Amino acid sequence: MADLNSGGGAFVGWTCANNSNTPQGWDSSDWPDIFMNVSPYSWAYVGIGIALGTSVLGAAWGIWITGSSLVGAAVKAPRIKSKNLISVIFCEATAIYGVIIAIILSGKITSGPIDKEGCAIAFFSGYSIFWAGLSVGLTNLFSGIAVGVSGSGCALADAADPSLFVKNLIVEIFGSALGIFGVIVGIIQVTNAQFP
């Protein structure tokens, strides 16, 4: 095994080549391989955390936007309370999409020793899961906000004119479909990702 003082490499050096892949004399201002020295398992778990966290954040933000408008408009038009709860359900769906992709992504992670031959596969899988998690998380964040804003408009429009409810609901459905598209893209991104 290589000496720890011979370079800054950690995971990649000892797992993939039995020595550090960081050049001699490496210091904090020279970080050419900083991303390669992070375990692929870390990349994968961070991606799962981002997918779940930002999806829940998008749902909460959307519920906050649409819920405050719904409660405020219901003061003047109490009849809108029950049917406009569909906007809150659409916002909550973005959090559920985050849970679904987190379960799918965590199923791609298997524990076990990584040999030299499996090193590239492990890094491919770790990066794939990370970027899929980031893609789905950001998509669900913006989907939740879109549904919240359109749900707020739906509640206010319904309070003024009941015939506008269905028209505005269609806009909400398209906003919620963005989250489904994100999940589909995330699944495509990790199709070939599997730890050795």
Disulfide bonds with the S-S distance in Angstrom:
Cys16-Cys119 1.47
